[in-house]
Amino acid sequence: MSSTTVLPLPHRPVRAATRAPAVLPSSALDAMLDATYETHRRFRHGAFAEPCPTCRVPAGELCLTRRSVHAARRLAHRTRMAQTEPFLHGAVKAC
């Protein structure tokens, strides 16, 4: 056996993981939302892949109401996804 002394480690109390709610100024939230919508529009993600039947903008364009996606556009996207989903599940099962 060796004669090495083992020193005890200092004890630190473990704190519960609590997070304070992140409060951002409204200008930061506006910028985040604008950037998110612009990214979705640019790459035609989600509802931006469909033309809007309400304000008649083509796919890949923002709706005419700022910071809003019309319900009809979201519904058109959900309908299209529901129609193509059985194909995707079949393709995954075949692989």
Backbone bond lengths (Angstrom), bond angles and torsions (degrees), N, CA, C in turn:
res aa  C-N    CA-C-N  psi(-1)  N-CA   C-N-CA  omega(-1)  CA-C   N-CA-C  phi
1 M - - - 1.454 - - 1.524 110.33 -
2 S 1.291 114.94 146.87 1.459 118.34 179.12 1.524 109.91 -89.75
3 S 1.275 114.54 159.42 1.461 119.34 -179.17 1.523 111.60 -99.42
4 T 1.334 117.29 29.38 1.460 121.66 -179.43 1.520 109.58 -77.09
5 T 1.310 115.42 131.98 1.461 119.24 176.84 1.521 110.14 -86.47
6 V 1.298 114.53 138.75 1.465 120.87 178.06 1.511 107.48 -100.25
7 L 1.320 114.87 120.43 1.462 119.61 179.44 1.520 109.35 -90.73
8 P 1.325 116.89 137.44 1.469 118.96 179.05 1.532 110.63 -71.03
9 L 1.310 115.85 144.19 1.460 120.88 176.52 1.517 109.88 -78.26
10 P 1.326 117.09 146.46 1.464 117.98 177.69 1.531 109.88 -64.96
11 H 1.294 115.93 139.56 1.466 121.38 -178.88 1.517 109.83 -87.24
12 R 1.339 114.59 125.34 1.468 119.97 176.17 1.519 107.75 -115.18
13 P 1.308 116.82 129.40 1.463 117.76 177.39 1.533 110.54 -67.76
14 V 1.290 115.75 140.81 1.464 121.08 179.18 1.520 108.12 -88.21
15 R 1.324 115.11 122.19 1.463 119.28 179.08 1.512 110.05 -88.83
16 A 1.289 115.30 145.91 1.469 120.24 175.35 1.521 108.26 -66.70
17 A 1.313 115.18 141.24 1.461 120.19 -178.99 1.516 109.22 -74.97
18 T 1.290 116.05 95.97 1.466 120.59 176.48 1.509 107.66 -116.79
19 R 1.275 115.10 137.23 1.459 120.57 179.07 1.510 109.34 -115.16
20 A 1.294 113.69 135.28 1.455 118.34 172.56 1.522 107.18 -77.50
21 P 1.309 118.03 141.95 1.463 118.92 179.15 1.518 110.56 -60.96
22 A 1.313 114.97 135.09 1.460 119.83 180.00 1.520 108.91 -75.58
23 V 1.287 115.26 117.90 1.455 120.65 179.29 1.522 107.50 -110.14
24 L 1.312 115.08 113.05 1.450 120.71 178.17 1.518 109.26 -106.84
25 P 1.299 116.63 147.63 1.470 117.69 175.01 1.519 110.32 -63.74
26 S 1.290 116.29 152.19 1.462 120.25 -175.71 1.523 111.97 -59.78
27 S 1.325 118.20 -31.03 1.456 119.62 179.00 1.527 110.69 -65.88
28 A 1.337 117.81 -35.45 1.464 121.01 177.56 1.521 110.20 -69.18
29 L 1.321 117.06 -39.88 1.464 120.55 177.38 1.526 110.82 -64.38
30 D 1.314 116.70 -41.67 1.462 120.68 177.73 1.525 110.83 -60.61
31 A 1.318 116.56 -43.44 1.459 120.48 -179.76 1.521 111.20 -65.92
32 M 1.336 117.01 -40.36 1.465 120.42 178.24 1.523 110.95 -63.42
33 L 1.310 116.61 -44.51 1.458 120.56 -179.12 1.524 110.98 -66.00
34 D 1.316 116.74 -42.50 1.466 119.86 177.20 1.525 111.32 -61.05
35 A 1.329 116.95 -42.59 1.465 120.78 179.63 1.524 111.18 -65.75
36 T 1.322 116.62 -39.91 1.466 120.32 179.04 1.519 110.71 -64.54
37 Y 1.317 117.50 -47.36 1.467 120.28 179.25 1.519 111.48 -63.56
38 E 1.323 116.77 -38.38 1.460 119.98 -179.77 1.533 110.84 -66.24
39 T 1.329 116.87 -39.56 1.462 120.47 177.61 1.518 110.83 -65.30
40 H 1.325 117.03 -44.90 1.465 120.53 178.41 1.526 110.94 -62.88
41 R 1.325 116.65 -40.39 1.459 120.28 179.15 1.523 110.63 -65.37
42 R 1.309 115.96 -46.11 1.464 120.22 -175.21 1.522 112.18 -61.94
43 F 1.317 116.51 -40.86 1.457 120.01 -177.45 1.526 113.31 -100.23
44 R 1.342 116.09 7.95 1.463 123.62 177.69 1.528 112.38 53.31
45 H 1.328 115.01 51.26 1.455 121.43 177.10 1.516 109.60 -90.63
46 G 1.309 115.60 149.88 1.457 120.81 173.53 1.513 112.45 59.80
47 A 1.314 114.67 -136.61 1.465 120.60 -176.28 1.526 112.36 -66.53
48 F 1.329 117.82 -18.41 1.460 119.86 -179.58 1.528 112.13 -74.56
49 A 1.320 117.66 -4.31 1.466 121.33 174.99 1.527 111.13 -81.32
50 E 1.323 116.96 -9.47 1.466 122.18 -177.95 1.522 110.19 -111.44
51 P 1.320 117.72 147.24 1.472 118.82 170.71 1.526 109.21 -70.30
52 C 1.300 117.17 148.87 1.465 120.51 -178.68 1.526 109.82 -87.37
53 P 1.346 117.57 118.27 1.462 119.09 178.58 1.537 113.25 -72.86
54 T 1.323 117.79 -17.46 1.463 120.86 -177.91 1.516 111.89 -81.05
55 C 1.344 116.59 -53.38 1.469 118.53 -176.64 1.529 112.21 -104.97
56 R 1.326 117.28 4.22 1.469 124.46 172.46 1.529 114.74 62.41
57 V 1.333 117.92 30.06 1.464 119.13 174.34 1.528 108.26 -87.70
58 P 1.329 118.14 148.49 1.461 119.94 -179.29 1.522 111.48 -73.29
59 A 1.317 115.51 168.77 1.462 120.81 177.22 1.522 109.04 -59.97
60 G 1.318 116.02 142.81 1.459 120.37 -179.70 1.513 113.66 86.93
61 E 1.317 118.41 5.24 1.463 121.73 177.54 1.524 108.97 -117.82
62 L 1.319 116.05 151.76 1.456 121.15 176.87 1.521 110.02 -73.18
63 C 1.328 116.18 148.74 1.465 119.81 174.11 1.525 108.59 -64.75
64 L 1.309 115.93 157.67 1.457 120.27 -176.98 1.524 112.58 -68.81
65 T 1.328 117.68 -22.47 1.463 119.94 175.19 1.522 107.42 -84.17
66 R 1.296 116.43 126.09 1.467 120.25 -176.26 1.522 110.22 -67.51
67 R 1.329 115.96 137.46 1.460 123.77 177.98 1.518 113.09 57.36
68 S 1.296 116.02 40.53 1.449 119.59 177.82 1.521 108.83 -150.88
69 V 1.300 114.87 143.86 1.461 121.07 172.17 1.514 104.72 -117.28
70 H 1.314 116.57 123.92 1.456 120.02 -176.47 1.526 111.17 -62.00
71 A 1.310 115.14 146.67 1.463 121.50 -178.36 1.525 111.14 -60.49
72 A 1.312 117.59 -36.11 1.466 120.66 -179.86 1.532 110.77 -65.00
73 R 1.310 116.61 -34.82 1.473 120.60 178.16 1.526 110.48 -69.22
74 R 1.326 116.68 -43.36 1.466 120.03 177.16 1.519 110.59 -63.23
75 L 1.333 117.17 -40.24 1.459 121.28 179.17 1.529 110.89 -64.97
76 A 1.330 117.81 -39.92 1.467 121.11 177.67 1.523 110.42 -62.87
77 H 1.321 116.47 -38.80 1.468 119.89 178.36 1.526 111.06 -66.62
78 R 1.336 116.62 -44.37 1.475 119.85 179.26 1.523 111.01 -63.05
79 T 1.324 117.52 -38.24 1.458 121.71 179.22 1.522 110.51 -64.37
80 R 1.324 116.22 -45.21 1.462 119.53 179.40 1.526 110.91 -64.69
81 M 1.320 117.65 -39.62 1.464 120.60 179.28 1.528 110.87 -66.50
82 A 1.316 117.24 -36.58 1.467 120.62 178.56 1.530 110.89 -67.51
83 Q 1.332 117.02 -32.19 1.461 120.32 179.32 1.520 111.61 -74.93
84 T 1.316 118.67 -33.87 1.463 121.50 -178.05 1.520 112.60 -90.34
85 E 1.315 118.69 -14.52 1.456 121.51 -176.10 1.524 113.64 -62.94
86 P 1.346 120.86 -41.53 1.469 118.68 179.03 1.530 112.34 -58.59
87 F 1.305 117.60 -34.45 1.463 120.60 177.79 1.530 109.93 -64.82
88 L 1.318 116.54 -42.93 1.463 120.01 -178.33 1.524 111.23 -63.75
89 H 1.344 116.53 -42.19 1.464 119.09 179.53 1.529 110.70 -65.11
90 G 1.320 116.64 -38.62 1.459 120.28 178.21 1.507 111.74 -65.27
91 A 1.316 117.37 -39.22 1.459 121.54 179.43 1.521 111.12 -67.53
92 V 1.317 117.03 -37.47 1.455 120.38 179.18 1.518 110.24 -68.21
93 K 1.328 118.18 -41.38 1.456 121.66 -179.69 1.526 111.12 -67.51
94 A 1.349 117.56 -32.08 1.454 120.42 -179.03 1.520 111.72 -72.14
95 C 1.335 116.77 -27.84 1.482 120.15 -178.24 1.459 111.02 -82.58
